[in-house]
């Protein structure tokens, strides 16, 4: 398996069993409370009307008129991307989520890392993660739409966009050559549900739907997804809690923040290996990156876990924190 967050097995093998606070991902640590599910989600195949209801809930939640394809997580969409276009050159703003390069390389494409949108022009497929993981860089709607006519296919991964829907391209989706990917599991804290969406170009969406077949997601994922995306009260409370927790985490940590968004933060800690190990000894798991010895990413903790994070930082000797 490629390098990812959430690899608690590795932490446990070195520092023992928990309870752990896993901050190695950008997944909301206060998850949506899964309701009691109907028996039919376990015994019956999802129906066409079930899928239609899920698509409608997603269109309303994303505020988009575009076609929506439900998938088993945004990762499922990534696996399909090389087959959507004939070509050989993929360019991607980097560093970023490493599955894109791996999937395109495996399909025989030439993958080029780029630092700016301008460097993406001319690519058969151009990919922008917005906001970017792990540094939180953002690009405006206007800048992305300007790029649309300069590449064969533009993929905009908005997996961390839930907190800032006013910056999403979803309301403007539907143009030829544009695919937007959205994650359900990150903001709702339910990565195990394995639910995500592709939306945009109707021809490409039809190709993706054809590729994944009639039952791309489970009945349980459909029921949970519909309920959660319609729960406006929980959504607003979760956003407020994440903003508060992120602000408190930034205030307590002694390192320079170099990026992030409302679900994770990136810090220059000097020696990422040493800091990760010291926090792991207190059963706080964080994310290092193979391309940097200095940077460490922490997901935003649940509000209830902030005192334990503060205690772990103090016990590890990183700065003088007030009692």
Backbone bond lengths (Angstrom), bond angles and torsions (degrees), N, CA, C in turn:
res aa  C-N    CA-C-N  psi(-1)  N-CA   C-N-CA  omega(-1)  CA-C   N-CA-C  phi
1 X - - - 1.467 - - 1.529 109.24 -
2 X 1.340 115.40 141.16 1.451 120.09 178.45 1.530 111.00 -71.09
3 X 1.332 115.02 165.12 1.455 121.28 -177.27 1.522 110.61 -65.61
4 X 1.343 116.05 122.55 1.461 121.89 178.92 1.525 109.12 -146.19
5 X 1.333 115.28 165.15 1.450 119.79 168.39 1.518 109.64 -76.41
6 X 1.331 115.67 176.54 1.457 119.68 179.24 1.509 114.71 79.12
7 X 1.336 117.20 8.33 1.461 121.67 -176.32 1.532 110.54 -87.21
8 X 1.312 116.02 59.93 1.468 120.34 -175.93 1.526 113.09 -63.77
9 X 1.331 116.91 -26.27 1.467 118.93 177.95 1.528 111.04 -54.78
10 X 1.329 115.55 -41.00 1.470 119.61 -179.38 1.523 110.59 -66.63
11 X 1.322 116.37 -40.36 1.469 119.65 179.12 1.524 110.81 -65.51
12 X 1.322 116.39 -44.96 1.469 120.63 -178.57 1.521 111.18 -63.55
13 X 1.335 116.94 -36.57 1.463 120.62 -179.54 1.526 111.51 -61.45
14 X 1.331 116.77 -30.07 1.467 120.65 -177.86 1.521 112.90 -96.75
15 X 1.349 116.55 -41.23 1.467 119.51 -170.91 1.524 113.38 -113.94
16 X 1.308 117.79 5.47 1.453 120.36 172.57 1.520 114.08 89.52
17 X 1.328 113.78 173.42 1.459 120.70 -178.24 1.519 111.04 -67.36
18 X 1.309 115.99 161.22 1.457 124.59 -172.26 1.521 114.46 -75.38
19 X 1.309 116.88 -153.46 1.468 124.31 14.72 1.532 112.49 -75.63
20 X 1.333 114.92 135.44 1.445 122.43 178.90 1.521 110.18 -100.50
21 X 1.316 115.46 151.80 1.461 122.40 163.44 1.529 106.07 -107.34
22 X 1.301 116.31 111.80 1.462 120.85 -175.66 1.523 109.60 -92.21
23 X 1.323 115.80 103.18 1.457 121.90 176.62 1.527 110.91 -108.21
24 X 1.321 116.88 20.27 1.462 120.90 -176.43 1.520 112.67 -82.86
25 X 1.323 117.82 -6.45 1.461 121.32 178.16 1.528 109.18 -117.97
26 X 1.326 115.45 177.16 1.450 120.85 173.42 1.515 111.71 -102.66
27 X 1.322 116.33 26.43 1.465 121.61 -178.04 1.523 109.27 -86.47
28 X 1.307 115.82 133.77 1.466 121.58 178.04 1.528 109.19 -55.34
29 X 1.341 116.98 123.48 1.464 120.95 -177.30 1.527 112.29 -82.37
30 X 1.325 116.65 -5.01 1.465 120.11 172.36 1.521 106.42 -111.91
31 X 1.302 116.19 94.12 1.458 120.30 -169.52 1.527 112.06 -80.64
32 X 1.313 113.74 159.37 1.461 119.87 175.10 1.531 108.51 -62.60
33 X 1.333 118.05 135.03 1.470 120.24 -179.32 1.525 110.24 -73.72
34 X 1.308 116.37 107.35 1.463 120.90 -176.23 1.530 109.67 -63.79
35 X 1.314 117.24 125.57 1.473 119.56 -179.57 1.523 111.06 -76.76
36 X 1.315 116.04 168.75 1.456 119.72 170.98 1.530 108.41 -62.03
37 X 1.310 116.18 131.60 1.460 120.68 -176.34 1.524 110.25 -98.80
38 X 1.310 115.25 150.31 1.459 120.01 178.00 1.523 110.62 -68.07
39 X 1.305 116.54 150.41 1.458 121.17 -178.39 1.520 111.99 -61.20
40 X 1.317 117.11 -31.35 1.463 120.09 -174.88 1.522 113.36 -66.48
41 X 1.350 117.97 -20.96 1.465 117.42 179.48 1.526 111.20 -68.37
42 X 1.338 116.66 -19.93 1.462 121.04 178.43 1.528 112.33 -96.72
43 X 1.300 117.52 -23.83 1.468 120.08 -172.40 1.521 114.09 -106.15
44 X 1.337 117.84 -21.78 1.462 121.19 -174.85 1.521 110.94 -117.18
45 X 1.319 115.70 151.12 1.457 119.97 171.43 1.527 109.41 -69.91
46 X 1.331 117.45 145.52 1.468 119.15 174.47 1.531 110.40 -59.30
47 X 1.321 115.97 138.11 1.462 121.09 -179.77 1.523 110.54 -91.30
48 X 1.316 115.60 170.20 1.460 120.09 176.18 1.526 110.74 -62.03
49 X 1.317 116.36 -37.96 1.464 118.83 179.19 1.528 111.33 -68.76
50 X 1.335 117.83 -32.96 1.465 120.62 174.44 1.528 110.13 -60.53
51 X 1.322 115.10 -48.15 1.462 119.78 -179.48 1.530 111.15 -64.47
52 X 1.314 116.73 -38.39 1.460 119.97 178.82 1.522 110.85 -64.61
53 X 1.331 117.05 -39.31 1.460 120.51 178.22 1.525 111.09 -64.96
54 X 1.327 116.80 -39.27 1.460 120.26 178.15 1.525 110.50 -65.27
55 X 1.325 117.25 -44.04 1.467 120.01 178.57 1.528 110.94 -61.61
56 X 1.326 116.37 -41.04 1.460 119.77 179.76 1.526 111.31 -65.12
57 X 1.337 116.77 -41.29 1.468 120.00 178.10 1.525 110.64 -63.47
58 X 1.335 116.51 -39.39 1.458 120.36 179.20 1.527 110.93 -67.58
59 X 1.319 117.39 -42.55 1.464 119.78 178.43 1.527 110.92 -59.92
60 X 1.317 116.65 -41.68 1.465 119.77 178.90 1.530 110.81 -67.60
61 X 1.327 117.29 -43.05 1.467 120.86 -177.99 1.525 111.08 -66.00
62 X 1.346 116.87 -41.04 1.465 120.90 -179.82 1.528 112.50 -84.96
63 X 1.320 116.57 -5.99 1.463 121.73 -178.67 1.522 110.60 54.81
64 X 1.321 115.49 53.03 1.460 119.96 -176.58 1.519 111.18 -128.76
65 X 1.329 117.16 143.00 1.458 121.01 172.41 1.523 112.35 -89.72
66 X 1.327 116.18 -3.71 1.467 120.64 -171.24 1.522 112.13 -77.03
67 X 1.334 115.25 163.57 1.453 121.47 171.94 1.526 109.29 -61.40
68 X 1.324 116.35 142.17 1.467 122.42 -179.32 1.520 109.01 -125.69
69 X 1.317 116.64 131.07 1.463 122.49 177.72 1.526 108.67 -113.71
70 X 1.339 119.28 112.10 1.465 120.81 174.45 1.534 110.01 -72.63
71 X 1.322 115.18 140.15 1.461 121.37 -176.38 1.522 109.41 -142.24
72 X 1.321 115.44 166.19 1.460 121.15 178.89 1.523 109.79 -80.14
73 X 1.330 115.82 67.77 1.450 121.59 -177.81 1.518 111.31 88.57
74 X 1.331 116.17 156.48 1.460 119.99 176.54 1.522 111.08 -59.99
75 X 1.330 116.84 -28.20 1.458 120.12 178.37 1.525 111.94 -59.03
76 X 1.321 116.93 -35.50 1.464 120.37 178.32 1.521 110.64 -61.41
77 X 1.328 116.67 -38.43 1.462 120.18 177.49 1.520 111.36 -65.95
78 X 1.325 116.53 -40.29 1.466 120.34 -179.44 1.528 110.44 -58.86
79 X 1.321 116.88 -39.25 1.467 120.38 -179.50 1.525 112.02 -62.36
80 X 1.340 116.40 -26.43 1.464 120.81 -176.11 1.523 113.11 -87.32
81 X 1.317 117.98 -19.05 1.457 121.00 -168.69 1.529 114.86 -58.64
82 X 1.343 120.51 -43.27 1.467 118.27 -177.97 1.525 113.52 -59.62
83 X 1.324 117.29 -24.83 1.462 119.97 -178.95 1.510 114.70 -85.38
84 X 1.334 118.30 -2.23 1.457 120.54 -177.09 1.520 113.39 -85.32
85 X 1.312 117.14 -18.05 1.459 120.90 -177.01 1.525 109.86 -138.27
86 X 1.296 116.04 142.11 1.457 119.95 168.36 1.516 107.78 -84.00
87 X 1.277 116.04 132.37 1.455 119.98 -178.10 1.505 109.61 166.51
88 X 1.315 115.28 -173.30 1.460 118.73 -178.67 1.522 112.99 -141.17
89 X 1.338 117.92 -9.20 1.453 118.95 -173.57 1.522 110.90 -119.26
90 X 1.313 115.89 117.20 1.460 122.59 173.72 1.521 108.15 -112.36
91 X 1.329 116.13 134.12 1.457 121.09 175.75 1.524 108.46 -123.44
92 X 1.342 115.37 142.96 1.465 119.78 -173.69 1.518 110.06 -144.59
93 X 1.340 116.11 135.75 1.463 120.50 173.59 1.529 108.26 -63.01
94 X 1.339 116.26 126.94 1.461 121.36 -173.42 1.528 110.02 -135.29
95 X 1.359 116.50 160.51 1.471 127.78 -1.92 1.521 111.30 -73.26
96 X 1.326 115.14 151.40 1.448 120.22 -177.04 1.524 109.59 -158.20
97 X 1.315 116.16 -167.91 1.464 122.18 179.23 1.520 109.30 -56.63
98 X 1.342 116.87 124.33 1.460 119.80 -165.88 1.525 115.58 -80.78
99 X 1.326 118.75 -6.17 1.461 119.72 -179.04 1.523 112.26 -69.61
100 X 1.314 118.40 -29.69 1.468 119.49 -178.90 1.521 111.39 -60.15
101 X 1.324 116.42 -53.89 1.457 120.12 -179.27 1.523 110.84 -60.95
102 X 1.325 116.92 -41.52 1.459 120.30 -178.00 1.527 111.82 -63.36
103 X 1.347 116.41 -43.47 1.466 120.31 -178.20 1.526 110.89 -67.44
104 X 1.317 117.08 -43.28 1.474 119.34 179.76 1.523 111.74 -70.00
105 X 1.324 117.50 -38.74 1.466 119.60 175.47 1.519 111.45 -59.60
106 X 1.324 116.22 -43.00 1.458 120.24 -179.69 1.521 112.29 -63.99
107 X 1.334 116.45 -26.74 1.463 120.92 179.37 1.522 112.36 -89.14
108 X 1.330 117.47 4.91 1.457 121.14 175.21 1.512 115.36 89.68
109 X 1.329 117.91 11.82 1.454 120.94 179.35 1.529 110.75 -84.41
110 X 1.327 115.34 153.83 1.466 121.26 170.03 1.518 107.82 -86.14
111 X 1.313 117.03 122.48 1.461 122.03 -177.08 1.523 109.04 -108.49
112 X 1.330 115.77 128.35 1.459 121.78 -179.60 1.525 109.46 -123.03
113 X 1.317 116.16 127.15 1.461 121.09 176.02 1.516 109.50 -79.70
114 X 1.331 115.81 138.29 1.461 121.54 -179.46 1.519 109.30 -126.56
115 X 1.327 115.78 156.16 1.456 120.86 177.98 1.519 112.41 -105.95
116 X 1.322 117.58 -17.44 1.460 120.62 -176.27 1.516 110.36 -139.25
117 X 1.331 115.89 162.21 1.461 120.04 176.84 1.518 111.25 -62.68
118 X 1.315 116.99 -35.06 1.458 120.17 -178.52 1.526 111.83 -60.08
119 X 1.340 116.25 -33.24 1.464 119.96 -179.27 1.524 112.69 -72.77
120 X 1.321 117.10 -13.08 1.464 120.54 179.28 1.525 112.31 -81.59
121 X 1.323 117.84 -20.02 1.459 121.71 -175.26 1.528 110.57 -57.56
122 X 1.324 115.79 136.11 1.454 122.00 179.31 1.503 114.86 93.52
123 X 1.325 118.06 -6.99 1.467 121.16 -178.97 1.526 110.37 -74.23
124 X 1.328 115.54 149.43 1.460 119.65 171.84 1.522 110.29 -67.77
125 X 1.335 115.82 -40.43 1.459 122.27 173.88 1.527 107.46 -133.45
126 X 1.324 116.50 128.85 1.464 122.23 176.03 1.519 108.38 -118.90
127 X 1.331 116.28 136.88 1.464 121.04 -175.87 1.521 109.90 -126.55
128 X 1.327 114.83 130.78 1.460 122.37 177.51 1.521 107.63 -129.85
129 X 1.322 117.41 122.67 1.458 121.79 172.77 1.518 106.63 -92.78
130 X 1.325 117.52 119.56 1.462 122.39 -169.28 1.532 110.60 -138.37
131 X 1.346 119.24 108.61 1.464 127.11 -1.44 1.530 111.06 -69.54
132 X 1.327 113.85 150.49 1.458 119.03 -173.10 1.528 111.38 -75.85
133 X 1.297 114.08 145.50 1.457 122.84 175.31 1.531 107.20 -108.70
134 X 1.352 119.78 115.50 1.464 126.55 22.94 1.529 116.48 -111.67
135 X 1.336 119.32 2.36 1.470 117.87 -170.02 1.522 113.92 -96.20
136 X 1.337 117.82 -5.20 1.452 120.42 175.16 1.511 115.53 75.86
137 X 1.340 118.42 8.87 1.470 119.13 178.20 1.522 110.50 -57.59
138 X 1.329 115.21 146.37 1.462 121.13 -179.70 1.524 109.92 -128.37
139 X 1.317 114.23 153.53 1.450 121.52 175.07 1.522 108.12 -128.54
140 X 1.315 116.52 144.41 1.459 121.22 -174.91 1.527 110.93 -74.53
141 X 1.312 114.49 158.73 1.458 119.84 174.78 1.527 110.84 -55.74
142 X 1.322 116.07 -45.24 1.465 120.13 -176.61 1.527 111.72 -61.89
143 X 1.335 116.34 -43.02 1.461 119.63 -178.80 1.524 111.35 -65.35
144 X 1.312 116.85 -38.95 1.464 120.25 179.55 1.525 110.78 -69.95
145 X 1.304 117.77 -40.67 1.461 120.44 179.18 1.525 111.28 -67.42
146 X 1.323 117.36 -32.40 1.466 120.42 175.37 1.523 111.24 -63.98
147 X 1.328 116.21 -33.49 1.464 120.91 -179.64 1.525 112.03 -72.86
148 X 1.318 116.62 -23.53 1.462 121.44 -170.60 1.526 112.81 -53.73
149 X 1.315 118.35 -42.74 1.460 120.37 -178.31 1.514 114.50 -80.30
150 X 1.324 117.51 -1.60 1.464 121.24 -175.87 1.526 113.21 -103.43
151 X 1.324 116.79 0.02 1.470 121.37 -179.19 1.526 108.78 -134.58
152 X 1.337 115.83 161.57 1.452 118.87 178.35 1.517 112.15 -69.90
153 X 1.325 116.83 -49.31 1.466 123.51 177.98 1.512 108.13 -138.55
154 X 1.324 116.03 128.50 1.461 121.25 175.33 1.521 108.34 -107.04
155 X 1.336 115.80 122.29 1.457 122.62 176.37 1.520 107.96 -109.80
156 X 1.324 116.47 121.70 1.466 121.39 177.35 1.527 107.61 -114.37
157 X 1.320 115.41 114.04 1.459 122.13 -179.33 1.521 108.42 -90.71
158 X 1.333 115.78 110.08 1.457 121.66 -178.83 1.532 111.30 -107.65
159 X 1.316 116.28 39.02 1.458 119.89 -176.34 1.527 113.31 -60.91
160 X 1.347 117.36 -24.82 1.462 121.01 -179.07 1.532 111.75 -112.10
161 X 1.325 117.30 27.71 1.456 121.85 -174.19 1.526 113.74 -92.71
162 X 1.331 119.09 -8.38 1.468 120.72 -171.39 1.520 113.49 -56.93
163 X 1.314 117.25 -32.74 1.466 120.06 -176.90 1.529 112.22 -74.34
164 X 1.337 117.38 -19.54 1.466 121.15 -175.99 1.530 109.95 -132.23
165 X 1.333 118.28 64.41 1.460 120.53 -176.77 1.523 113.73 -62.19
166 X 1.325 117.48 -21.41 1.465 120.56 179.39 1.521 112.10 -68.55
167 X 1.333 118.00 -13.26 1.457 122.18 179.22 1.534 112.35 -102.75
168 X 1.318 117.36 0.35 1.459 121.75 -176.88 1.526 111.30 -77.68
169 X 1.328 115.02 148.21 1.460 121.30 173.24 1.530 112.26 -83.01
170 X 1.320 117.41 -6.85 1.462 120.59 -173.91 1.524 113.29 -54.85
171 X 1.349 119.53 -42.45 1.462 118.50 -179.84 1.524 113.41 -63.43
172 X 1.334 117.51 -18.16 1.461 122.20 -177.59 1.525 111.75 -107.02
173 X 1.327 116.83 7.14 1.465 120.39 -174.97 1.520 110.77 -72.91
174 X 1.329 114.24 163.86 1.454 121.29 -179.56 1.514 112.51 121.96
175 X 1.345 116.64 -12.19 1.458 121.05 -179.50 1.522 110.70 -70.34
176 X 1.309 116.01 151.11 1.461 121.27 176.65 1.526 109.99 -62.14
177 X 1.316 115.73 135.46 1.456 120.58 175.33 1.510 115.45 80.92
178 X 1.338 117.90 15.52 1.466 121.02 178.95 1.523 109.91 -125.86
179 X 1.321 116.34 125.91 1.466 123.02 173.62 1.526 107.88 -124.63
180 X 1.316 116.02 131.71 1.469 122.32 176.41 1.517 107.79 -113.61
181 X 1.312 116.54 133.79 1.459 121.94 178.08 1.524 109.03 -108.06
182 X 1.323 115.49 136.65 1.460 121.33 177.13 1.523 109.54 -130.23
183 X 1.324 114.60 143.04 1.459 121.91 177.57 1.524 109.18 -102.87
184 X 1.311 116.86 141.46 1.458 121.22 170.72 1.524 110.77 -91.94
185 X 1.319 117.33 -39.84 1.456 122.15 -168.54 1.506 115.44 -68.17
186 X 1.346 118.72 -25.36 1.461 119.74 -173.09 1.525 111.51 -73.52
187 X 1.325 118.12 -61.71 1.460 119.96 -177.73 1.524 111.32 -65.65
188 X 1.320 117.92 -40.83 1.465 120.35 -178.18 1.527 112.06 -81.01
189 X 1.331 117.32 -3.42 1.459 120.83 175.19 1.508 114.19 67.02
190 X 1.327 116.80 28.46 1.473 121.75 -175.62 1.523 110.23 -127.99
191 X 1.319 116.02 56.87 1.465 119.78 -178.02 1.521 111.95 -60.53
192 X 1.324 116.67 -30.12 1.454 120.25 -178.84 1.517 114.33 -69.36
193 X 1.326 117.45 -14.93 1.469 120.22 176.60 1.520 110.38 -68.13
194 X 1.341 117.10 -26.20 1.462 124.10 -177.94 1.521 110.91 56.11
195 X 1.319 115.13 69.88 1.452 121.66 179.21 1.522 109.07 -137.12
196 X 1.318 115.05 133.62 1.453 121.81 175.99 1.512 108.57 -155.64
197 X 1.332 116.18 179.68 1.457 119.88 -174.66 1.525 110.39 -145.16
198 X 1.322 115.34 145.09 1.459 122.77 165.86 1.517 106.86 -113.92
199 X 1.316 117.14 139.89 1.461 120.00 179.47 1.520 109.44 -145.50
200 X 1.338 115.25 154.49 1.453 118.58 178.18 1.506 113.71 138.13
201 X 1.333 115.18 -129.89 1.464 124.30 -177.60 1.528 110.02 -46.96
202 X 1.346 118.87 117.19 1.467 120.04 -174.77 1.522 113.88 -62.88
203 X 1.323 117.84 -33.94 1.470 119.89 179.82 1.522 109.93 -68.59
204 X 1.329 116.68 -44.30 1.466 119.89 179.80 1.526 111.16 -68.91
205 X 1.323 116.94 -37.18 1.466 119.47 176.67 1.524 110.52 -62.71
206 X 1.318 116.94 -39.57 1.469 120.16 177.44 1.522 110.87 -63.60
207 X 1.337 117.11 -38.22 1.463 120.24 176.86 1.526 110.87 -62.20
208 X 1.320 116.21 -42.96 1.462 120.13 -178.64 1.522 110.64 -67.00
209 X 1.327 116.41 -42.74 1.463 119.66 179.02 1.515 111.11 -62.24
210 X 1.327 116.53 -38.88 1.462 120.60 178.28 1.526 110.49 -65.20
211 X 1.337 115.94 -39.13 1.470 120.48 -176.19 1.522 112.53 -67.02
212 X 1.337 118.06 -33.64 1.468 120.08 -175.46 1.523 112.94 -92.90
213 X 1.323 118.01 -10.48 1.455 119.89 173.77 1.516 113.97 84.76
214 X 1.337 116.42 -173.99 1.471 120.18 -169.98 1.529 114.87 -77.35
215 X 1.342 119.42 -18.74 1.469 120.78 -177.33 1.526 110.12 -128.33
216 X 1.319 117.77 68.14 1.470 120.13 -175.48 1.519 114.09 -74.24
217 X 1.349 117.16 -19.65 1.466 120.66 177.95 1.523 108.57 -134.83
218 X 1.312 116.09 158.90 1.457 120.61 -175.99 1.525 111.68 -79.97
219 X 1.325 114.95 162.71 1.454 119.93 174.66 1.511 112.21 -60.08
220 X 1.331 116.72 -37.48 1.465 120.06 178.16 1.522 111.23 -64.21
221 X 1.341 116.90 -42.58 1.462 120.10 178.28 1.523 111.12 -62.35
222 X 1.328 116.64 -39.16 1.460 120.51 179.02 1.526 110.71 -62.01
223 X 1.327 116.52 -48.80 1.463 119.98 -175.73 1.525 111.52 -67.25
224 X 1.322 116.56 -43.84 1.461 119.85 178.53 1.522 110.31 -64.75
225 X 1.339 117.01 -44.50 1.459 120.95 -178.20 1.515 112.65 -60.59
226 X 1.322 117.03 -46.31 1.460 120.59 179.91 1.521 110.69 -61.78
227 X 1.332 116.13 -47.34 1.465 120.13 -177.93 1.527 111.18 -61.31
228 X 1.335 116.65 -45.86 1.460 120.27 -176.12 1.525 111.75 -68.10
229 X 1.314 117.50 -44.78 1.470 119.78 -176.21 1.528 112.62 -68.80
230 X 1.333 117.11 -18.26 1.465 120.86 177.20 1.529 113.22 -94.68
231 X 1.335 117.15 -4.06 1.470 121.23 -174.60 1.530 109.55 -89.90
232 X 1.326 115.94 80.36 1.453 120.73 -173.98 1.529 112.09 -63.59
233 X 1.316 117.67 -35.04 1.461 120.51 -179.28 1.527 110.33 -63.43
234 X 1.339 117.12 -46.33 1.465 119.43 179.38 1.520 110.32 -64.53
235 X 1.320 117.69 -41.17 1.464 121.85 -178.28 1.521 110.60 -58.86
236 X 1.325 117.48 -46.75 1.463 120.14 -178.44 1.527 111.45 -67.51
237 X 1.330 116.93 -38.80 1.469 120.21 177.90 1.521 110.71 -65.17
238 X 1.328 116.60 -42.45 1.464 120.80 -179.80 1.523 111.10 -62.45
239 X 1.312 117.25 -40.72 1.465 120.50 179.23 1.531 110.47 -62.62
240 X 1.312 116.25 -45.51 1.465 119.65 179.90 1.528 111.32 -62.99
241 X 1.329 116.85 -41.71 1.468 120.62 179.84 1.525 111.40 -65.24
242 X 1.321 117.78 -40.18 1.458 121.17 179.37 1.525 111.21 -65.24
243 X 1.314 117.14 -41.99 1.468 120.56 177.98 1.525 110.20 -62.04
244 X 1.333 116.88 -44.09 1.468 120.66 -179.79 1.519 111.40 -65.35
245 X 1.339 117.26 -44.41 1.466 120.86 -178.91 1.519 111.20 -65.89
246 X 1.338 117.24 -40.49 1.464 120.48 179.19 1.521 111.22 -63.08
247 X 1.317 116.49 -41.92 1.463 119.96 179.53 1.520 111.05 -64.52
248 X 1.330 117.02 -40.48 1.463 120.19 -179.69 1.527 110.83 -68.75
249 X 1.340 116.62 -38.39 1.458 119.20 178.11 1.523 110.68 -63.74
250 X 1.333 117.44 -44.52 1.458 120.32 178.95 1.526 110.96 -60.22
251 X 1.331 116.22 -39.29 1.460 119.82 -177.73 1.520 112.21 -69.28
252 X 1.337 117.81 -31.14 1.464 119.43 -174.97 1.522 113.89 -88.13
253 X 1.334 117.75 -24.55 1.461 119.28 -173.92 1.531 110.80 -84.46
254 X 1.329 117.35 140.29 1.466 120.89 -172.26 1.529 113.71 -88.20
255 X 1.332 118.97 9.50 1.457 121.14 -174.16 1.523 111.88 -105.91
256 X 1.321 115.30 159.25 1.463 121.16 178.49 1.524 109.80 -74.89
257 X 1.305 115.98 124.74 1.462 120.76 177.79 1.527 108.59 -81.37
258 X 1.340 116.00 127.95 1.463 119.77 -177.32 1.523 112.52 -111.52
259 X 1.318 117.81 -3.95 1.454 119.31 179.76 1.514 110.98 170.25
260 X 1.331 115.01 -175.77 1.451 120.54 178.13 1.513 111.09 135.76
261 X 1.313 115.25 -173.32 1.456 122.07 175.68 1.524 106.84 -144.84
262 X 1.319 117.65 -159.45 1.461 119.43 -175.00 1.527 113.74 -79.11
263 X 1.339 117.84 -2.70 1.462 120.95 179.46 1.523 113.29 -114.47
264 X 1.328 117.40 -11.45 1.470 120.06 177.92 1.519 108.89 -158.83
265 X 1.334 115.40 163.33 1.462 120.98 177.54 1.525 109.00 -137.11
266 X 1.323 115.68 146.65 1.459 122.60 -179.66 1.521 108.02 -113.26
267 X 1.349 115.94 129.07 1.461 121.30 -176.39 1.524 110.49 -124.44
268 X 1.327 115.16 144.49 1.456 121.90 169.43 1.523 106.78 -89.54
269 X 1.335 115.67 105.50 1.466 120.28 -174.13 1.523 112.61 -104.23
270 X 1.338 116.70 2.27 1.459 120.43 179.99 1.506 112.49 88.18
271 X 1.322 117.34 -69.47 1.465 123.08 178.54 1.523 107.75 -122.42
272 X 1.324 116.22 95.56 1.465 120.25 -173.48 1.522 111.85 -64.14
273 X 1.329 117.47 -36.75 1.454 120.39 -179.59 1.519 111.82 -64.07
274 X 1.325 116.17 -44.28 1.459 120.56 -178.24 1.526 111.13 -67.98
275 X 1.324 117.15 -41.75 1.462 119.91 -178.92 1.524 110.70 -69.10
276 X 1.333 116.57 -42.01 1.464 118.25 177.71 1.526 110.81 -59.86
277 X 1.327 117.05 -43.51 1.463 120.65 -179.31 1.526 111.61 -64.91
278 X 1.327 116.58 -41.15 1.465 119.63 -178.87 1.525 110.90 -64.45
279 X 1.326 117.67 -41.65 1.461 120.14 177.81 1.528 110.88 -70.82
280 X 1.328 116.69 -34.69 1.462 119.77 178.39 1.521 111.29 -64.54
281 X 1.310 116.46 -33.09 1.469 119.21 176.58 1.524 111.19 -62.90
282 X 1.341 116.46 -21.77 1.467 121.80 175.21 1.537 111.00 -98.59
283 X 1.335 115.28 10.87 1.471 122.67 179.03 1.531 113.39 64.11
284 X 1.336 114.60 38.82 1.465 122.51 168.81 1.524 106.15 -115.02
285 X 1.334 117.51 117.70 1.456 120.63 -175.40 1.524 110.00 -102.76
286 X 1.340 116.26 131.59 1.454 122.91 -176.52 1.529 109.44 -126.38
287 X 1.314 116.19 -179.02 1.472 120.04 -173.89 1.520 111.53 -118.85
288 X 1.331 115.00 121.42 1.460 122.21 169.56 1.521 109.12 -97.05
289 X 1.340 114.98 166.85 1.461 120.41 178.83 1.521 109.76 -129.29
290 X 1.331 117.15 137.59 1.465 119.58 -176.76 1.522 113.67 -65.98
291 X 1.321 117.19 -15.57 1.468 120.57 -177.71 1.528 112.87 -97.21
292 X 1.341 118.56 3.87 1.468 120.56 178.51 1.514 110.32 -147.35
293 X 1.331 115.52 133.46 1.467 121.00 175.99 1.524 112.05 -89.57
294 X 1.333 117.15 -8.85 1.460 120.85 -172.44 1.521 114.05 -108.32
295 X 1.321 117.80 -25.80 1.455 120.71 -169.23 1.519 112.44 -93.62
296 X 1.330 115.06 140.01 1.456 122.52 178.12 1.528 107.64 -135.00
297 X 1.332 115.61 133.99 1.464 119.99 178.26 1.517 109.99 -107.46
298 X 1.321 115.59 135.86 1.460 121.90 174.65 1.521 108.41 -122.66
299 X 1.330 115.89 128.64 1.441 119.39 169.57 1.523 109.74 -68.77
300 X 1.317 116.31 156.83 1.469 120.07 178.87 1.528 108.72 -70.95
301 X 1.328 118.24 124.67 1.465 120.27 -178.67 1.532 111.41 -72.59
302 X 1.310 115.34 161.89 1.459 119.60 165.82 1.525 108.17 -63.88
303 X 1.322 116.58 148.51 1.467 119.73 179.42 1.528 111.64 -54.11
304 X 1.328 116.32 -37.60 1.463 120.31 -178.25 1.524 112.30 -68.43
305 X 1.343 118.17 -19.32 1.466 121.27 -177.66 1.523 113.00 -94.27
306 X 1.313 117.95 -6.17 1.456 119.90 -177.75 1.534 113.16 -61.15
307 X 1.346 119.87 -41.47 1.470 118.08 177.84 1.525 112.97 -60.23
308 X 1.313 116.78 -37.80 1.469 119.08 -179.91 1.527 110.92 -69.21
309 X 1.338 118.11 -37.78 1.459 120.25 175.82 1.523 110.11 -62.81
310 X 1.317 116.33 -43.10 1.464 120.08 179.01 1.525 110.87 -61.56
311 X 1.315 116.98 -42.92 1.464 121.07 178.35 1.524 110.98 -62.75
312 X 1.353 116.80 -40.15 1.459 120.80 -179.30 1.521 111.10 -65.85
313 X 1.319 116.95 -40.91 1.465 120.66 178.68 1.521 109.94 -64.84
314 X 1.346 116.58 -42.97 1.461 120.21 178.79 1.533 110.87 -64.12
315 X 1.339 116.75 -44.10 1.468 120.51 -178.68 1.520 111.98 -65.21
316 X 1.327 116.04 -27.28 1.458 119.97 -179.19 1.518 112.60 -82.63
317 X 1.343 117.06 -8.78 1.445 120.76 175.48 1.511 115.01 84.41
318 X 1.329 118.52 19.32 1.461 120.71 -179.10 1.532 109.61 -92.49
319 X 1.306 116.81 92.04 1.448 120.38 177.89 1.521 111.69 79.51
320 X 1.301 115.05 167.95 1.456 121.22 -179.97 1.536 108.89 -102.81
321 X 1.315 116.28 106.51 1.446 120.70 179.48 1.519 109.61 -98.13
322 X 1.323 117.89 141.14 1.464 119.64 177.40 1.509 111.23 -66.14
323 X 1.317 115.69 152.38 1.452 121.17 178.05 1.524 110.17 -70.01
